[in-house]
Every structure is written in structure tokens, then in C-alpha cells.
């Protein structure tokens, strides 16, 4: 396991709630064997790959015009392709591994994306991804409080609201993902849950406390104006406990999957 401080690396460049989650996920990739060429399914703006992987990934694939052009500035891919992963523009067995970090939950046609990802992977190639799971909505702190005081309709409405602003189409259990993977041509090798209810609460409230970062981004083009340890120390200290949480977390709100092309 690397000794890099991914927590500081991530939150010095993005709102803390996003940076905390990405920092936890960055550590998971450090001991994984991802043979080249590697495909990143849903690469977004390229920030995560640039701060996580010690080498350039071979291809970043994303359908969104703005983010994929921003990814060029990070130089974290050998090539970038703007296209829908459900209609992947690559030949069969073109890649030796694939990753998809917190992307599949946002895709309505996820079964098609999985099938296309399997098609472009070589037999035996690993496919590594992470998504929010069946604990995500039950673990939301505001909804849990509303449940405790008997306001269950309000709790359901809050969960629906938060899921909508998170743009989630899928918050499913491992059994559901295993069925999808099997149907697409993968074997699920292992998985683990991470990000405790307390960690999720830090992320959840960060959506509301993150207004200064949003203003900074709009005015100056940067989420964090002073990305130094002394400035971020008041954040790093309380977030460290969530970054250092042991895994697996039985009630974790996210799941990390390692599958392999049949």
C-alpha cells in the first residue's frame, strides 16, 4: 500500500466531501494489477485518474463534451474518446483491464454499458469499479433523524431528493450487481463495502456546507483558493478518521467490486 496522503491530495483541489470519498477510493487501487492497455469507463474530467494512478491510463472514455476536454489538462490518459460506453467505439478484446470509478450508478442503460465493456476486454481481463449500494439511502443522516422522530413520509421525500441531486439511477446490493455482471460476461471475484454511516454524514452535510467552494470555483476557477496544509488543517483533522476507517464496513454506503471477463 502506498504511503501517499490521498486525503490531502484530493481535498486541496476539490470540495472536501467529494475529496474524502475519492481519497478513500484512491487507496483501493494501489495494490491492484491493472495490465495495459487499460480503459477508464466514464473518465469525467480526468482528475481522479491523475491523482490515483502512477501511470497514464491508455484510454479515457466519456460522453460529456465539457469534462472530457477538461481531462486533456490533466494529461492522465494516452488517449481520450468522447462516446457513450453503451456503444463503445473499440474493437473486440482491445483492452487488458478496465476501471470505472463512481460512474455506473449514474447510467440508466447500465446493462448495455457492462455488455460493451465485456466485449472490448480480453478474456480474463479484470474490471474494477465502485458504486453506492443498498445502504446509501438508509444511511443518510437527515432521513435517519426524520425516521427516529416518526416523520417517515418526510424521510422518504428527503431520500428521493438526495438521490436525485446525486444523479443516482442505481443504489443496488451485490446480488443485483452480480446478476448484471454474469449476464454481461463477467465473473464477480470479490467485493467490499466501505464508507460508514458517519462518513456518509460528512459527505451529505458537505453538500450544504460547500457553498464557499462553489463560489470560489465560479469566481476564480478553483475550488480551493489556498491549497496548503496549514489552511486545510481544520478539515484534515476531523476527516482523517473517515479516511482511515478499516474495511470492510458491514454497513458501508459504497461497494468496491473486482470482476473478471469470462
PASEBA-1860 file (N, C-alpha, C; in nm, 3 decimals):
! residues 262
1> XXXXXXXX> 0.086/-0.120/0.000/0.000/0.000/0.000/0.089/0.125/0.000 ~ 0.055/0.220/-0.083/0.134/0.343/-0.092/0.123/0.425/0.036 ~ 0.226/0.506/0.060/0.222/0.595/0.176/0.176/0.736/0.138 ~ 0.126/0.752/0.015/0.073/0.881/-0.027/-0.045/0.921/0.060 ~ -0.053/1.050/0.089/-0.168/1.102/0.165/-0.274/1.147/0.066 ~ -0.357/1.053/0.022/-0.458/1.086/-0.077/-0.563/1.183/-0.023 ~ -0.581/1.186/0.108/-0.679/1.279/0.163/-0.637/1.423/0.134 ~ -0.513/1.456/0.164/-0.465/1.591/0.134/-0.460/1.615/-0.017
9> XXXXXXXX> -0.414/1.517/-0.092/-0.404/1.531/-0.238/-0.540/1.565/-0.299 ~ -0.645/1.502/-0.247/-0.777/1.523/-0.306/-0.844/1.652/-0.256 ~ -0.842/1.678/-0.125/-0.921/1.792/-0.077/-0.852/1.926/-0.101 ~ -0.726/1.924/-0.141/-0.664/2.052/-0.174/-0.711/2.103/-0.311 ~ -0.785/2.019/-0.385/-0.827/2.057/-0.520/-0.978/2.047/-0.544 ~ -1.054/2.002/-0.445/-1.198/1.990/-0.465/-1.270/2.003/-0.333 ~ -1.403/2.023/-0.335/-1.477/2.031/-0.209/-1.451/1.908/-0.122 ~ -1.446/1.930/0.010/-1.398/1.824/0.098/-1.482/1.698/0.090
17> XXXXXXXX> -1.614/1.710/0.069/-1.698/1.591/0.071/-1.668/1.501/-0.048 ~ -1.641/1.560/-0.162/-1.601/1.480/-0.278/-1.460/1.427/-0.259 ~ -1.372/1.512/-0.208/-1.233/1.472/-0.190/-1.217/1.357/-0.091 ~ -1.297/1.357/0.015/-1.290/1.250/0.114/-1.323/1.115/0.050 ~ -1.432/1.108/-0.022/-1.472/0.983/-0.086/-1.368/0.938/-0.188 ~ -1.322/1.030/-0.270/-1.224/0.995/-0.373/-1.092/0.951/-0.310 ~ -1.055/1.011/-0.197/-0.931/0.973/-0.130/-0.938/0.828/-0.081 ~ -1.051/0.792/-0.021/-1.069/0.654/0.025/-1.059/0.558/-0.094
25> XXXXXXXX> -1.123/0.595/-0.205/-1.122/0.507/-0.322/-0.984/0.500/-0.387 ~ -0.911/0.609/-0.387/-0.778/0.609/-0.448/-0.689/0.502/-0.386 ~ -0.699/0.483/-0.256/-0.612/0.385/-0.189/-0.641/0.243/-0.235 ~ -0.767/0.213/-0.270/-0.802/0.076/-0.308/-0.729/0.030/-0.434 ~ -0.696/0.123/-0.522/-0.636/0.085/-0.650/-0.486/0.057/-0.640 ~ -0.423/0.092/-0.530/-0.278/0.092/-0.527/-0.216/-0.047/-0.536 ~ -0.284/-0.148/-0.488/-0.229/-0.284/-0.491/-0.294/-0.372/-0.597 ~ -0.372/-0.313/-0.686/-0.440/-0.391/-0.788/-0.355/-0.403/-0.914
33> XXXXXXXX> -0.362/-0.518/-0.977/-0.292/-0.540/-1.102/-0.386/-0.501/-1.217 ~ -0.353/-0.393/-1.286/-0.433/-0.343/-1.398/-0.343/-0.340/-1.522 ~ -0.332/-0.454/-1.591/-0.241/-0.459/-1.707/-0.286/-0.366/-1.819 ~ -0.188/-0.312/-1.889/-0.216/-0.226/-2.003/-0.244/-0.312/-2.127 ~ -0.326/-0.258/-2.216/-0.392/-0.127/-2.213/-0.516/-0.129/-2.123 ~ -0.537/-0.016/-2.054/-0.647/-0.001/-1.959/-0.748/0.101/-2.010 ~ -0.875/0.067/-1.999/-0.985/0.156/-2.037/-1.050/0.212/-1.911 ~ -1.071/0.343/-1.906/-1.145/0.407/-1.797/-1.284/0.441/-1.849
41> XXXXXXXX> -1.384/0.368/-1.800/-1.522/0.384/-1.845/-1.587/0.496/-1.765 ~ -1.605/0.613/-1.827/-1.659/0.729/-1.758/-1.550/0.806/-1.689 ~ -1.452/0.853/-1.765/-1.333/0.916/-1.706/-1.361/1.056/-1.651 ~ -1.472/1.119/-1.694/-1.502/1.253/-1.646/-1.393/1.352/-1.681 ~ -1.359/1.438/-1.585/-1.260/1.543/-1.612/-1.115/1.497/-1.595 ~ -1.095/1.368/-1.564/-0.961/1.314/-1.554/-0.890/1.336/-1.422 ~ -0.952/1.409/-1.331/-0.886/1.442/-1.204/-0.855/1.317/-1.123 ~ -0.953/1.227/-1.111/-0.933/1.109/-1.028/-0.818/1.024/-1.080
49> XXXXXXXX> -0.813/0.999/-1.209/-0.704/0.918/-1.265/-0.570/0.985/-1.245 ~ -0.566/1.117/-1.262/-0.440/1.189/-1.249/-0.385/1.180/-1.107 ~ -0.471/1.177/-1.008/-0.426/1.177/-0.869/-0.417/1.037/-0.808 ~ -0.461/0.935/-0.881/-0.469/0.800/-0.826/-0.366/0.704/-0.884 ~ -0.351/0.704/-1.015/-0.270/0.602/-1.080/-0.128/0.651/-1.106 ~ -0.029/0.563/-1.086/0.110/0.605/-1.104/0.152/0.615/-1.251 ~ 0.069/0.568/-1.342/0.097/0.577/-1.485/-0.023/0.635/-1.557 ~ 0.000/0.681/-1.678/-0.112/0.723/-1.761/-0.197/0.602/-1.800
57> XXXXXXXX> -0.328/0.612/-1.785/-0.414/0.507/-1.838/-0.421/0.523/-1.990 ~ -0.453/0.414/-2.057/-0.441/0.416/-2.203/-0.553/0.495/-2.270 ~ -0.679/0.474/-2.226/-0.790/0.544/-2.289/-0.891/0.586/-2.183 ~ -0.933/0.711/-2.187/-1.044/0.760/-2.108/-1.164/0.779/-2.198 ~ -1.277/0.722/-2.158/-1.400/0.725/-2.238/-1.509/0.798/-2.160 ~ -1.574/0.897/-2.221/-1.682/0.969/-2.154/-1.771/1.036/-2.259 ~ -1.903/1.041/-2.235/-1.992/1.102/-2.334/-2.007/1.253/-2.321 ~ -1.955/1.312/-2.212/-1.981/1.453/-2.186/-1.869/1.539/-2.244
65> XXXXXXXX> -1.907/1.635/-2.327/-1.810/1.715/-2.402/-1.721/1.798/-2.310 ~ -1.780/1.870/-2.216/-1.702/1.959/-2.131/-1.599/1.886/-2.047 ~ -1.641/1.786/-1.966/-1.545/1.718/-1.880/-1.433/1.649/-1.956 ~ -1.464/1.584/-2.068/-1.356/1.510/-2.135/-1.253/1.605/-2.197 ~ -1.296/1.725/-2.232/-1.198/1.822/-2.282/-1.117/1.880/-2.166 ~ -1.178/1.889/-2.048/-1.103/1.929/-1.930/-0.998/1.824/-1.893 ~ -1.030/1.696/-1.921/-0.937/1.587/-1.890/-0.804/1.603/-1.963 ~ -0.806/1.671/-2.077/-0.680/1.693/-2.150/-0.580/1.770/-2.065
73> XXXXXXXX> -0.629/1.858/-1.979/-0.538/1.942/-1.900/-0.464/1.862/-1.794 ~ -0.520/1.746/-1.753/-0.454/1.664/-1.652/-0.352/1.569/-1.713 ~ -0.360/1.546/-1.843/-0.265/1.458/-1.913/-0.253/1.322/-1.844 ~ -0.367/1.268/-1.799/-0.365/1.140/-1.727/-0.400/1.021/-1.815 ~ -0.424/1.046/-1.945/-0.457/0.940/-2.039/-0.371/0.954/-2.164 ~ -0.339/0.841/-2.224/-0.270/0.844/-2.353/-0.365/0.887/-2.464 ~ -0.494/0.855/-2.446/-0.595/0.895/-2.544/-0.728/0.918/-2.477 ~ -0.809/1.008/-2.533/-0.943/1.039/-2.483/-1.044/1.023/-2.596
81> XXXXXXXX> -1.157/0.961/-2.564/-1.260/0.937/-2.665/-1.394/0.984/-2.610 ~ -1.460/1.072/-2.682/-1.592/1.120/-2.643/-1.698/1.032/-2.707 ~ -1.758/0.944/-2.628/-1.857/0.849/-2.680/-1.932/0.786/-2.565 ~ -2.048/0.728/-2.596/-2.130/0.657/-2.500/-2.072/0.517/-2.479 ~ -2.047/0.480/-2.354/-1.992/0.348/-2.325/-2.089/0.236/-2.359 ~ -2.215/0.270/-2.380/-2.312/0.170/-2.425/-2.299/0.138/-2.573 ~ -2.221/0.218/-2.644/-2.190/0.193/-2.785/-2.039/0.216/-2.802 ~ -1.963/0.136/-2.734/-1.819/0.157/-2.723/-1.751/0.147/-2.860
89> XXXXXXXX> -1.676/0.249/-2.900/-1.620/0.255/-3.035/-1.485/0.184/-3.048 ~ -1.473/0.067/-2.985/-1.347/-0.007/-2.987/-1.371/-0.148/-3.037 ~ -1.271/-0.210/-3.096/-1.287/-0.348/-3.142/-1.292/-0.446/-3.026 ~ -1.336/-0.567/-3.055/-1.342/-0.673/-2.955/-1.204/-0.696/-2.895 ~ -1.202/-0.723/-2.764/-1.080/-0.762/-2.693/-0.966/-0.662/-2.710 ~ -0.999/-0.534/-2.710/-0.897/-0.431/-2.731/-0.819/-0.398/-2.604 ~ -0.873/-0.430/-2.486/-0.812/-0.386/-2.361/-0.782/-0.504/-2.269 ~ -0.679/-0.486/-2.188/-0.638/-0.590/-2.093/-0.693/-0.565/-1.953
97> XXXXXXXX> -0.752/-0.449/-1.927/-0.816/-0.419/-1.799/-0.906/-0.298/-1.817 ~ -0.997/-0.278/-1.722/-1.086/-0.161/-1.725/-1.120/-0.120/-1.584 ~ -1.144/0.011/-1.566/-1.187/0.066/-1.438/-1.306/0.158/-1.463 ~ -1.383/0.180/-1.358/-1.495/0.275/-1.366/-1.525/0.321/-1.224 ~ -1.483/0.443/-1.191/-1.490/0.489/-1.053/-1.611/0.580/-1.030 ~ -1.709/0.528/-0.954/-1.830/0.605/-0.919/-1.896/0.664/-1.042 ~ -1.922/0.579/-1.139/-1.982/0.619/-1.267/-2.108/0.539/-1.298 ~ -2.103/0.407/-1.281/-2.210/0.321/-1.329/-2.345/0.352/-1.264
105> XXXXXXXX> -2.342/0.406/-1.142/-2.468/0.439/-1.074/-2.545/0.549/-1.144 ~ -2.477/0.626/-1.229/-2.540/0.739/-1.298/-2.597/0.703/-1.436 ~ -2.579/0.579/-1.478/-2.610/0.541/-1.617/-2.739/0.460/-1.621 ~ -2.845/0.512/-1.683/-2.971/0.436/-1.691/-2.954/0.303/-1.763 ~ -2.881/0.302/-1.873/-2.864/0.180/-1.954/-2.737/0.105/-1.911 ~ -2.724/0.079/-1.782/-2.601/0.022/-1.729/-2.576/-0.119/-1.781 ~ -2.682/-0.196/-1.807/-2.663/-0.332/-1.858/-2.593/-0.329/-1.994 ~ -2.631/-0.235/-2.078/-2.566/-0.223/-2.209/-2.420/-0.182/-2.194
113> XXXXXXXX> -2.393/-0.092/-2.099/-2.255/-0.050/-2.076/-2.170/-0.167/-2.028 ~ -2.223/-0.249/-1.939/-2.149/-0.365/-1.892/-2.122/-0.463/-2.006 ~ -2.222/-0.485/-2.090/-2.203/-0.577/-2.202/-2.097/-0.526/-2.299 ~ -2.097/-0.396/-2.326/-1.999/-0.339/-2.417/-1.859/-0.339/-2.354 ~ -1.853/-0.317/-2.224/-1.723/-0.323/-2.156/-1.667/-0.464/-2.164 ~ -1.752/-0.564/-2.144/-1.706/-0.703/-2.157/-1.657/-0.732/-2.299 ~ -1.728/-0.679/-2.396/-1.690/-0.705/-2.536/-1.551/-0.654/-2.568 ~ -1.514/-0.537/-2.516/-1.386/-0.477/-2.554/-1.271/-0.524/-2.463
121> XXXXXXXX> -1.302/-0.609/-2.364/-1.198/-0.664/-2.278/-1.157/-0.803/-2.326 ~ -1.030/-0.835/-2.304/-0.979/-0.967/-2.337/-1.027/-1.070/-2.235 ~ -1.041/-1.194/-2.273/-1.076/-1.298/-2.174/-0.978/-1.297/-2.058 ~ -1.033/-1.300/-1.937/-0.951/-1.298/-1.817/-0.913/-1.160/-1.768 ~ -0.951/-1.055/-1.841/-0.914/-0.918/-1.803/-0.993/-0.873/-1.680 ~ -0.930/-0.803/-1.586/-1.002/-0.751/-1.470/-1.083/-0.626/-1.504 ~ -1.198/-0.615/-1.439/-1.281/-0.494/-1.447/-1.309/-0.453/-1.304 ~ -1.264/-0.333/-1.267/-1.272/-0.284/-1.130/-1.360/-0.160/-1.127
129> XXXXXXXX> -1.459/-0.157/-1.036/-1.548/-0.041/-1.029/-1.604/-0.027/-0.888 ~ -1.657/0.092/-0.860/-1.722/0.115/-0.732/-1.848/0.199/-0.753 ~ -1.945/0.174/-0.666/-2.077/0.238/-0.677/-2.138/0.251/-0.538 ~ -2.233/0.345/-0.520/-2.312/0.345/-0.396/-2.399/0.219/-0.392 ~ -2.428/0.172/-0.272/-2.500/0.046/-0.261/-2.636/0.062/-0.192 ~ -2.693/-0.049/-0.153/-2.826/-0.053/-0.093/-2.832/0.016/0.043 ~ -2.716/0.042/0.104/-2.714/0.113/0.233/-2.713/0.265/0.218 ~ -2.689/0.313/0.097/-2.669/0.457/0.078/-2.791/0.537/0.126
137> XXXXXXXX> -2.907/0.508/0.076/-3.026/0.585/0.114/-3.065/0.563/0.260 ~ -3.067/0.439/0.310/-3.098/0.422/0.454/-3.000/0.493/0.545 ~ -2.873/0.511/0.503/-2.772/0.571/0.590/-2.773/0.723/0.593 ~ -2.849/0.789/0.508/-2.850/0.935/0.506/-2.894/0.990/0.643 ~ -2.814/1.079/0.699/-2.833/1.119/0.839/-2.963/1.196/0.861 ~ -2.997/1.287/0.771/-3.120/1.365/0.787/-3.241/1.273/0.784 ~ -3.241/1.178/0.691/-3.353/1.085/0.680/-3.361/0.996/0.803 ~ -3.246/0.952/0.856/-3.248/0.869/0.976/-3.306/0.946/1.095
145> XXXXXXXX> -3.274/1.076/1.105/-3.330/1.158/1.212/-3.483/1.169/1.196 ~ -3.527/1.193/1.074/-3.671/1.203/1.049/-3.742/1.072/1.079 ~ -3.677/0.959/1.048/-3.734/0.828/1.084/-3.750/0.816/1.235 ~ -3.646/0.859/1.310/-3.649/0.843/1.455/-3.761/0.923/1.521 ~ -3.794/1.036/1.464/-3.899/1.118/1.527/-4.036/1.092/1.463 ~ -4.044/0.987/1.382/-4.173/0.943/1.329/-4.219/1.011/1.201 ~ -4.133/1.092/1.139/-4.172/1.162/1.017/-4.125/1.083/0.894 ~ -4.176/0.963/0.879/-4.130/0.874/0.774/-4.162/0.924/0.633
153> XXXXXXXX> -4.278/0.986/0.610/-4.301/1.040/0.475/-4.198/1.147/0.437 ~ -4.162/1.233/0.535/-4.059/1.333/0.508/-3.922/1.266/0.484 ~ -3.896/1.159/0.558/-3.771/1.087/0.539/-3.764/1.028/0.399 ~ -3.873/0.971/0.351/-3.875/0.916/0.215/-3.856/1.027/0.111 ~ -3.919/1.140/0.137/-3.906/1.253/0.043/-3.762/1.304/0.041 ~ -3.698/1.309/0.158/-3.559/1.356/0.163/-3.467/1.258/0.088 ~ -3.488/1.129/0.109/-3.404/1.031/0.039/-3.421/1.044/-0.112 ~ -3.544/1.064/-0.156/-3.567/1.081/-0.300/-3.499/1.208/-0.351
161> XXXXXXXX> -3.505/1.315/-0.272/-3.440/1.441/-0.309/-3.289/1.423/-0.320 ~ -3.229/1.360/-0.218/-3.083/1.349/-0.218/-3.036/1.255/-0.329 ~ -3.112/1.152/-0.355/-3.078/1.062/-0.464/-3.086/1.134/-0.598 ~ -3.182/1.224/-0.610/-3.198/1.300/-0.736/-3.082/1.397/-0.755 ~ -3.043/1.470/-0.651/-2.933/1.565/-0.669/-2.800/1.493/-0.686 ~ -2.794/1.367/-0.640/-2.674/1.286/-0.661/-2.674/1.221/-0.799 ~ -2.784/1.233/-0.871/-2.800/1.177/-1.006/-2.780/1.026/-1.008 ~ -2.834/0.959/-0.908/-2.821/0.814/-0.899/-2.939/0.745/-0.969
169> XXXXXXXX> -2.907/0.650/-1.052/-3.009/0.561/-1.108/-3.004/0.424/-1.042 ~ -2.891/0.391/-0.979/-2.873/0.258/-0.920/-2.802/0.270/-0.786 ~ -2.870/0.222/-0.680/-2.807/0.206/-0.549/-2.841/0.063/-0.505 ~ -2.767/-0.032/-0.559/-2.808/-0.172/-0.550/-2.714/-0.256/-0.466 ~ -2.764/-0.374/-0.426/-2.686/-0.466/-0.345/-2.595/-0.551/-0.433 ~ -2.499/-0.621/-0.374/-2.406/-0.702/-0.453/-2.474/-0.811/-0.535 ~ -2.583/-0.866/-0.484/-2.652/-0.970/-0.560/-2.704/-0.917/-0.693 ~ -2.755/-0.794/-0.692/-2.804/-0.732/-0.817/-2.689/-0.708/-0.913
177> XXXXXXXX> -2.577/-0.657/-0.860/-2.462/-0.634/-0.948/-2.403/-0.764/-1.000 ~ -2.404/-0.868/-0.918/-2.352/-0.997/-0.966/-2.436/-1.051/-1.081 ~ -2.568/-1.036/-1.071/-2.655/-1.081/-1.181/-2.625/-1.003/-1.308 ~ -2.608/-0.871/-1.295/-2.575/-0.789/-1.411/-2.441/-0.831/-1.473 ~ -2.343/-0.850/-1.387/-2.210/-0.887/-1.435/-2.213/-1.022/-1.506 ~ -2.279/-1.119/-1.448/-2.288/-1.252/-1.509/-2.356/-1.245/-1.646 ~ -2.464/-1.167/-1.654/-2.535/-1.154/-1.781/-2.450/-1.087/-1.887 ~ -2.359/-0.999/-1.846/-2.275/-0.926/-1.941/-2.151/-1.004/-1.982
185> XXXXXXXX> -2.117/-1.111/-1.908/-2.000/-1.189/-1.944/-1.885/-1.179/-1.847 ~ -1.914/-1.139/-1.722/-1.813/-1.127/-1.619/-1.835/-1.229/-1.508 ~ -1.731/-1.257/-1.435/-1.739/-1.331/-1.309/-1.700/-1.235/-1.197 ~ -1.783/-1.226/-1.094/-1.751/-1.141/-0.979/-1.656/-1.217/-0.888 ~ -1.536/-1.162/-0.866/-1.436/-1.229/-0.784/-1.447/-1.191/-0.636 ~ -1.458/-1.062/-0.609/-1.473/-1.019/-0.470/-1.523/-0.875/-0.465 ~ -1.568/-0.838/-0.348/-1.616/-0.701/-0.326/-1.607/-0.668/-0.179 ~ -1.611/-0.540/-0.146/-1.618/-0.499/-0.006/-1.694/-0.366/0.004
193> XXXXXXXX> -1.764/-0.351/0.115/-1.834/-0.227/0.145/-1.739/-0.132/0.219 ~ -1.758/-0.005/0.198/-1.676/0.096/0.264/-1.759/0.222/0.284 ~ -1.707/0.316/0.360/-1.770/0.445/0.389/-1.889/0.425/0.484 ~ -1.859/0.434/0.613/-1.955/0.410/0.720/-2.068/0.513/0.717 ~ -2.176/0.488/0.793/-2.281/0.591/0.805/-2.229/0.726/0.852 ~ -2.130/0.726/0.943/-2.074/0.853/0.988/-1.998/0.923/0.876 ~ -1.923/0.846/0.797/-1.852/0.905/0.683/-1.950/0.960/0.581 ~ -2.059/0.887/0.559/-2.160/0.936/0.465/-2.222/1.066/0.516
201> XXXXXXXX> -2.242/1.078/0.647/-2.296/1.202/0.702/-2.202/1.319/0.672 ~ -2.071/1.296/0.681/-1.975/1.403/0.648/-1.990/1.442/0.502 ~ -2.008/1.345/0.415/-2.029/1.374/0.273/-2.162/1.447/0.250 ~ -2.266/1.397/0.315/-2.401/1.453/0.298/-2.404/1.601/0.338 ~ -2.351/1.633/0.455/-2.354/1.771/0.502/-2.258/1.860/0.424 ~ -2.158/1.799/0.365/-2.068/1.875/0.280/-2.136/1.936/0.160 ~ -2.243/1.872/0.112/-2.320/1.931/0.002/-2.376/2.067/0.041 ~ -2.411/2.082/0.168/-2.472/2.207/0.213/-2.367/2.308/0.260
209> XXXXXXXX> -2.256/2.258/0.316/-2.152/2.348/0.364/-2.052/2.385/0.255 ~ -2.072/2.331/0.136/-1.975/2.353/0.029/-1.997/2.478/-0.053 ~ -2.088/2.565/-0.010/-2.117/2.687/-0.088/-1.994/2.774/-0.110 ~ -1.908/2.796/-0.010/-1.789/2.879/-0.036/-1.700/2.823/-0.148 ~ -1.687/2.692/-0.153/-1.607/2.631/-0.259/-1.670/2.654/-0.395 ~ -1.802/2.646/-0.401/-1.872/2.670/-0.528/-1.853/2.814/-0.573 ~ -1.862/2.909/-0.480/-1.840/3.050/-0.514/-1.698/3.070/-0.565 ~ -1.602/3.008/-0.497/-1.462/3.018/-0.540/-1.444/2.964/-0.681
217> XXXXXXXX> -1.508/2.852/-0.710/-1.496/2.792/-0.843/-1.555/2.884/-0.950 ~ -1.668/2.943/-0.920/-1.734/3.031/-1.017/-1.652/3.159/-1.041 ~ -1.595/3.213/-0.934/-1.525/3.342/-0.945/-1.380/3.328/-0.992 ~ -1.313/3.222/-0.943/-1.168/3.214/-0.966/-1.125/3.089/-1.042 ~ -1.222/3.000/-1.073/-1.189/2.878/-1.145/-1.120/2.772/-1.061 ~ -1.121/2.789/-0.928/-1.059/2.693/-0.837/-1.152/2.666/-0.720 ~ -1.165/2.537/-0.685/-1.248/2.503/-0.570/-1.185/2.552/-0.440 ~ -1.053/2.542/-0.430/-0.981/2.577/-0.307/-0.881/2.687/-0.340
225> XXXXXXXX> -0.895/2.803/-0.278/-0.809/2.916/-0.310/-0.668/2.900/-0.253 ~ -0.658/2.843/-0.133/-0.526/2.827/-0.069/-0.508/2.679/-0.039 ~ -0.453/2.603/-0.133/-0.443/2.457/-0.118/-0.321/2.412/-0.038 ~ -0.304/2.469/0.079/-0.188/2.436/0.163/-0.234/2.358/0.286 ~ -0.140/2.286/0.347/-0.175/2.207/0.466/-0.221/2.296/0.581 ~ -0.156/2.410/0.600/-0.197/2.493/0.713/-0.339/2.544/0.696 ~ -0.380/2.574/0.574/-0.515/2.622/0.551/-0.618/2.510/0.564 ~ -0.579/2.389/0.524/-0.674/2.277/0.524/-0.668/2.195/0.652
233> XXXXXXXX> -0.579/2.229/0.742/-0.564/2.152/0.866/-0.694/2.136/0.944 ~ -0.779/2.242/0.957/-0.905/2.224/1.030/-0.997/2.122/0.966 ~ -0.982/2.097/0.835/-1.060/1.994/0.768/-0.993/1.858/0.777 ~ -0.862/1.855/0.757/-0.790/1.728/0.755/-0.806/1.652/0.887 ~ -0.800/1.722/0.997/-0.804/1.655/1.128/-0.934/1.576/1.148 ~ -1.052/1.637/1.134/-1.174/1.557/1.156/-1.202/1.455/1.047 ~ -1.155/1.480/0.924/-1.182/1.386/0.815/-1.091/1.264/0.820 ~ -0.978/1.277/0.889/-0.881/1.168/0.892/-0.941/1.038/0.945
241> XXXXXXXX> -1.031/1.047/1.040/-1.090/0.926/1.099/-1.169/0.848/0.995 ~ -1.234/0.919/0.902/-1.310/0.851/0.797/-1.218/0.796/0.688 ~ -1.114/0.870/0.660/-1.015/0.824/0.561/-0.947/0.696/0.609 ~ -0.925/0.687/0.740/-0.853/0.573/0.797/-0.945/0.461/0.843 ~ -1.072/0.466/0.813/-1.164/0.360/0.853/-1.117/0.224/0.800 ~ -1.125/0.120/0.882/-1.093/-0.013/0.830/-1.200/-0.060/0.733 ~ -1.160/-0.144/0.641/-1.256/-0.207/0.550/-1.240/-0.359/0.562 ~ -1.350/-0.434/0.543/-1.481/-0.384/0.501/-1.561/-0.323/0.616
249> XXXXXXXX> -1.656/-0.238/0.579/-1.753/-0.180/0.670/-1.888/-0.249/0.644 ~ -1.937/-0.325/0.742/-2.060/-0.402/0.720/-2.175/-0.315/0.673 ~ -2.184/-0.193/0.727/-2.292/-0.102/0.690/-2.244/0.007/0.594 ~ -2.132/-0.015/0.527/-2.078/0.083/0.435/-2.176/0.121/0.326 ~ -2.168/0.245/0.282/-2.265/0.300/0.186/-2.223/0.281/0.041 ~ -2.099/0.237/0.020/-2.047/0.215/-0.115/-1.984/0.076/-0.121 ~ -1.972/0.024/-0.242/-1.911/-0.108/-0.261/-1.808/-0.102/-0.373 ~ -1.695/-0.165/-0.349/-1.586/-0.176/-0.446/-1.586/-0.319/-0.500
257> XXXXXX> -1.591/-0.332/-0.633/-1.605/-0.462/-0.698/-1.482/-0.494/-0.783 ~ -1.441/-0.621/-0.780/-1.339/-0.672/-0.871/-1.401/-0.788/-0.948 ~ -1.420/-0.768/-1.076/-1.477/-0.869/-1.164/-1.375/-0.907/-1.270 ~ -1.404/-1.014/-1.344/-1.311/-1.058/-1.448/-1.390/-1.107/-1.569 ~ -1.343/-1.067/-1.684/-1.405/-1.112/-1.810/-1.392/-1.263/-1.824 ~ -1.502/-1.329/-1.854/-1.501/-1.475/-1.869/-1.419/-1.515/-1.990
END
